[in-house]
């Protein structure tokens, strides 16, 4: 039996959900520490995937969320409150997207363009 082909990471370059970043690199990219990323995981704001060796891996989408959390914490918001704010922001964005989609489906004007 032939060995299974190894996934081509280059095929995931445009995938926001692909867990491409190690904890150290992710922390560096958002100007934080690995401990901060772990605290976001403990707060269940982001759940990193694990590599075959058990190491945390983060996607670009997760890094954007972590960067937003870092911004709020840097402004003095407690981490648990920052996580709740981000969850609510995400829920609002999704609700607005669904509302726009329903309006377009019903032939009503879009709330952003009026058309």
C-alpha positions as CSV (number, residue, x, y, z in Angstrom):
1,X,0.0,0.0,0.0
2,X,1.4,3.4,-1.0
3,X,1.9,6.0,1.8
4,X,-0.7,8.7,2.1
5,X,0.3,11.9,0.4
6,X,1.5,14.6,2.7
7,X,-0.8,17.7,2.8
8,X,0.5,20.6,0.8
9,X,0.7,23.6,3.2
10,X,1.1,25.9,0.2
11,X,-2.4,25.0,-0.8
12,X,-3.6,26.7,2.4
13,X,-2.0,30.1,2.0
14,X,-5.3,31.8,1.4
15,X,-7.2,29.8,4.1
16,X,-7.9,32.1,7.1
17,X,-8.8,29.0,9.2
18,X,-5.6,27.0,8.4
19,X,-3.6,26.6,11.7
20,X,-0.3,27.8,10.3
21,X,1.3,29.6,13.2
22,X,3.1,28.2,16.2
23,X,2.3,29.7,19.6
24,X,5.6,31.6,19.7
25,X,5.1,33.0,16.2
26,X,1.5,33.9,16.9
27,X,2.4,35.7,20.1
28,X,5.1,37.6,18.2
29,X,2.8,38.6,15.4
30,X,0.2,40.2,17.8
31,X,2.8,41.7,20.1
32,X,1.9,39.4,23.0
33,X,3.2,36.5,25.0
34,X,2.4,32.8,24.8
35,X,0.8,33.1,28.3
36,X,-1.7,35.7,26.9
37,X,-2.6,33.2,24.1
38,X,-3.0,30.4,26.6
39,X,-5.3,32.7,28.7
40,X,-7.5,33.3,25.6
41,X,-7.7,29.5,25.2
42,X,-8.7,29.1,28.9
43,X,-11.3,31.8,28.5
44,X,-12.5,29.8,25.4
45,X,-12.3,32.8,23.1
46,X,-10.1,30.8,20.7
47,X,-9.3,27.1,20.6
48,X,-6.0,26.4,18.8
49,X,-5.7,23.2,16.9
50,X,-2.9,20.8,18.0
51,X,-0.1,19.6,15.8
52,X,0.7,15.9,15.7
53,X,3.2,16.5,18.5
54,X,0.6,18.3,20.7
55,X,1.8,21.9,20.0
56,X,-0.8,24.7,19.7
57,X,-1.3,26.1,16.2
58,X,-3.2,29.2,15.4
59,X,-4.9,30.4,12.2
60,X,-5.0,34.0,10.8
61,X,-8.6,34.3,11.9
62,X,-7.7,33.3,15.5
63,X,-4.8,35.8,15.4
64,X,-7.2,38.6,14.4
65,X,-9.4,37.7,17.4
66,X,-6.3,37.5,19.7
67,X,-5.1,40.9,18.4
68,X,-8.5,42.5,19.2
69,X,-8.4,41.0,22.7
70,X,-4.9,42.4,23.1
71,X,-6.1,45.8,22.1
72,X,-8.9,45.8,24.6
73,X,-6.7,44.5,27.4
74,X,-4.1,47.2,26.6
75,X,-6.9,49.8,27.0
76,X,-7.5,48.4,30.5
77,X,-10.4,46.0,29.9
78,X,-10.2,42.9,32.1
79,X,-9.5,39.8,29.9
80,X,-12.8,38.1,30.7
81,X,-14.7,41.3,29.7
82,X,-12.6,41.6,26.6
83,X,-13.5,38.1,25.6
84,X,-17.2,38.8,26.1
85,X,-17.0,42.0,24.1
86,X,-15.4,40.2,21.2
87,X,-18.0,37.4,21.3
88,X,-20.8,40.0,21.2
89,X,-19.1,41.9,18.4
90,X,-18.9,38.7,16.4
91,X,-22.6,37.9,17.1
92,X,-23.7,41.4,16.0
93,X,-21.6,41.2,12.8
94,X,-23.2,37.8,12.0
95,X,-26.7,39.0,12.7
96,X,-26.2,42.1,10.5
97,X,-24.9,39.8,7.7
98,X,-27.9,37.5,8.0
99,X,-30.3,40.5,8.1
100,X,-28.7,41.9,4.9
101,X,-28.9,38.5,3.2
102,X,-32.6,38.2,4.1
103,X,-33.4,41.7,2.8
104,X,-31.6,40.9,-0.5
105,X,-33.5,37.6,-0.8
106,X,-36.8,39.5,-0.2
107,X,-35.9,42.2,-2.7
108,X,-35.7,44.9,0.0
109,X,-33.0,47.6,-0.1
110,X,-29.6,46.8,1.5
111,X,-29.2,48.8,4.7
112,X,-25.7,49.9,3.6
113,X,-26.4,51.0,0.1
114,X,-30.1,51.7,0.0
115,X,-30.3,49.7,-3.2
